[in-house]
């Protein structure tokens, strides 16, 4: 069976194509804003080209992510906690929980034996957009995301920014720059604040089952953020090679299952 999963985020779209339970193609691009459907079509074409397949061979297309309802060609739309849980079982079979941190959303789920999702939490509104925030601040500081990823941990005596709201974090960062702090010091403070915000979402889980926690999303590529998050959460994370495509993979896995009549 061949299925395609589309993770339609606010900043990027990711596509995964599964054939007989294996990932055979991936595609990625900017979300397209008001033109999300064409952007998703382009990413799907990339994934199918990598897989050596035609669109007509795809039996089911399932969408997830904030922009999932903007894709009229999708056969089905599924919420992010479900696709996160599906991806965790597929990519990290021993995982007892999964955290997906992207440009616009943070999702935490614990995995049950009798049902895929035991408990789930989303980020609060003021914690939204951690990935977008870090990318925006990297531009402001004239740093690449690779340079930000390579930053050492913020020292105890280093400058800090507000970790309760990313808007105030940005204002604090600009104030620090005006007072003579170096861009690297400010960047370290920003990464630290973002990790605190993500950790607060993890802490919203009421029954922690954190024996083995999978970490998904684009921010898995930011080593400095991951180290800070592990420090605050007091746990290590399992990061699979396909971490950035977890949402899309989870959606494609849903496509392999028969729909339950409503």
Steps between C-alpha positions, in 0.01 A plus 500: 500500500623849416397798712616860534501713813514880489601704804375849413670734746477876504858537375585177318323205344644151530386195304577132551404217267469148643501183296424175681590654835829659391583866438596519133473872429519839672424853392528838668433866421372829632137493604393745233285712731172556317620255233540200728336253264746565211792490747382163628457374143861598425632323811294194414647499150851509654421203722348299217799577276738372770287188533481451123120496513217684328221679682246254364669222699422668833197336657446743786623853581470607865569852625597627845643824642353847545417533130354154451154628409643714217577195285186408304671208328570320831279198564508549875617744768638381834597693813865537594501292822381196304769533233766568764404182684492296179844629401640422845386138482644471149833683543569424868315178595616517863384859553258565786449867403569735213564873470459677165636856485467684173490853371150570626395231747615279785318170559571252780335157519537200724440166336264237636467129443124492450476828308765684295483824702478475877530873563575803283583867550558790264702815555325803640435790264790701638734207433397471136751532223824394670656398169385817328624704796849350490523545123385864526746579776784332312435742214486795740834398647644436152571140590424183310296226662812283482693759702219517755494121522872493582473741794625383840246486785407830661709547811345571839629855486402558138225743396142377503182580312137451595405132483129554551415662167693504174391858428660619823797274427561687176472838673745390768741375235497831317549683830802284580654579163447871559676468835807343338446125538658297220277329241624159619408578861154616393454197274589265787244674719235466227566129452487451876164678526356292215607181678331617821176562310510155339577338834195669655284322244662167588431571868128538424476121467319389817614135497861499379610186318844614391698177498591556134400825330516557125571855384365610161478819296726749331658618825666161543763639261588778747755329726517791745122495545493123550776516763320778686169313484660181634650701785171660601287188445758287680476226240669384183314471171505245222527688169449279193645590162149575368414732792413796279256290297331334797167677452487408132602141574233474767240631254608247236471222759143608575431465129590132521219437747131453415282796596253443781147591383364805679 
